[in-house]
Amino acid sequence: MNRNLNIGGQTVLPIRVTVLWHLKVLYAIGVLFFLSLGILSWVSSHSLTILLFFGAFTLLIAYTLLLSFTTIEADSEALQVRAPHGLYCIKWAEVQRVETNRDSRDQSGQVFAFRGQDKSLSVNLSLAGRGKKELLGFIEYQICYYNFQVTLLSADSLKQKNTRIRRFGFW
């Protein structure tokens, strides 16, 4: 099956969105910074408490760095989120409504929850880099094409439900 989409005579390949590259660099610097502070504190004072304190920050920022490698991919068949904790997917044909913080007057909203029959997949594009504008345009195109009901985002919307394909989604 052809997963490419033709809009206005121009082929739009599957759109892939990642986190801004400079945030990944910032997280990597944070890991190195807190790791070096932990090592220096251990060498200078041999205090286990200080080492554990800086070690906790190092692990927290390392986890954030790992999360920053999450990708969102959309094509004419489905929307897919590949994160360290799993691979999530919902087909456009399964979506019944879209919840978002974006409205017709204010185009700044960047959070979407795609709801289907006992399924939910949410994406947050706040830290998205390359491909973000294309994905936003494609989501709006899909909303019009499938005539999805669009509602305001509810507090309970930002969970994944019955969309996990497998755990540990990078592989």
C-alpha positions in Angstrom: 0.0 0.0 0.0 1.3 3.5 -0.9 1.9 5.5 2.3 2.8 8.7 0.5 0.2 11.4 0.1 -0.3 13.7 -2.9 -1.6 17.2 -2.0 -2.0 19.8 -4.6 0.0 17.8 -7.2 3.0 17.6 -4.9 4.0 14.4 -3.1 4.2 14.8 0.7 6.4 12.0 2.1 5.6 10.6 5.5 6.3 13.5 7.9 8.8 12.9 10.7 9.1 15.3 13.7 11.8 15.3 16.3 12.7 17.5 19.3 14.7 20.6 18.6 18.4 19.7 18.2 19.6 22.5 20.5 17.6 21.1 23.4 19.3 17.7 22.9 22.6 19.5 23.1 21.5 21.4 26.3 20.4 18.1 27.9 23.8 16.4 27.0 25.6 19.4 28.5 23.4 19.1 31.6 24.3 15.4 32.0 28.0 16.1 31.7 27.8 19.1 34.1 26.0 17.3 36.9 28.1 14.2 36.4 31.3 16.2 36.7 29.9 18.0 39.8 29.2 14.7 41.4 32.6 13.3 40.7 34.3 16.5 41.9 32.3 16.5 45.1 33.1 12.9 45.8 36.8 13.5 45.2 37.0 16.6 47.3 34.8 15.6 50.3 34.0 11.8 50.0 30.5 12.7 50.9 28.0 10.1 49.8 25.1 12.4 50.3 26.4 15.0 47.8 27.3 12.3 45.3 23.8 10.9 45.5 22.3 14.4 45.1 24.3 15.1 41.9 23.8 11.6 40.8 20.0 12.0 41.0 20.2 15.1 38.9 22.4 13.4 36.4 19.9 10.5 36.0 17.0 12.9 35.7 18.6 14.9 32.9 19.9 11.7 31.2 16.3 10.4 31.2 15.2 13.7 29.7 17.9 13.4 27.1 16.7 9.9 26.2 13.1 11.2 25.9 14.3 13.9 23.6 15.0 11.2 20.9 11.2 10.6 20.6 9.9 11.0 17.1 6.4 11.5 15.7 5.7 10.2 12.2 2.5 10.8 10.2 1.5 9.4 6.8 -1.7 8.8 5.0 -2.4 5.7 7.0 -1.5 6.4 10.6 0.1 8.6 13.3 2.9 7.0 15.1 4.9 8.0 18.2 8.3 6.3 18.8 9.5 6.9 22.3 12.0 5.1 24.7 9.1 3.6 26.6 7.2 2.2 23.5 5.9 2.5 20.0 2.4 3.9 19.8 0.2 4.1 16.7 -3.4 5.0 15.8 -4.7 4.7 12.2 -6.6 7.7 10.8 -9.5 5.4 10.1 -9.8 4.6 13.8 -9.9 8.3 14.9 -13.3 9.6 15.7 -12.5 12.9 17.2 -9.5 15.2 17.9 -9.1 17.2 21.1 -6.7 20.1 21.0 -5.8 23.4 22.6 -5.7 25.0 19.2 -8.7 27.0 17.9 -9.6 28.8 14.7 -8.7 32.2 16.2 -5.5 31.3 18.0 -3.2 29.0 16.0 -0.6 28.7 18.7 -2.0 25.4 20.3 0.3 22.5 19.8 -1.2 19.6 21.8 -3.5 17.1 20.2 -5.3 14.0 21.5 -6.6 11.6 18.8 -9.5 9.6 20.1 -11.0 6.4 18.7 -13.2 3.6 19.9 -11.5 2.8 23.3 -8.2 4.3 21.9 -6.3 7.5 22.5 -3.0 8.8 21.3 -1.7 12.3 22.3 1.1 14.3 20.9 2.7 17.5 22.2 4.6 19.6 19.7 5.8 22.3 22.1 9.4 21.2 21.8 9.2 19.9 18.2 11.8 21.0 15.6 12.1 20.0 12.0 8.8 19.0 10.4 6.6 20.7 12.9 4.9 23.1 10.5 4.3 20.3 8.0 2.8 18.0 10.6 0.5 20.8 11.9 -0.7 21.4 8.3 -1.1 17.7 7.7 -3.1 17.2 10.9 -5.4 20.0 9.8 -5.7 18.4 6.3 -6.6 15.0 7.9 -9.2 16.7 10.2 -10.9 18.2 7.1 -10.4 15.0 4.9 -11.9 12.7 7.5 -14.3 15.3 8.9 -13.2 14.6 12.5 -15.1 16.2 15.4 -12.7 18.8 17.0 -13.2 19.6 20.7 -11.2 21.5 23.3 -8.5 19.4 25.1 -9.7 18.0 28.4 -7.4 17.4 31.4 -7.7 13.7 31.0 -6.6 13.7 27.3 -2.9 13.4 27.6 -2.7 9.6 28.0 -2.0 6.8 25.6 -4.7 4.2 25.6 -4.7 0.9 23.7 -2.3 2.3 21.1 1.0 0.7 22.2 2.4 -1.6 19.6 5.4 -2.7 21.6 7.6 -1.6 24.5 11.0 0.1 24.0 10.1 1.8 20.8 13.5 2.7 19.4 14.2 -0.8 18.0 
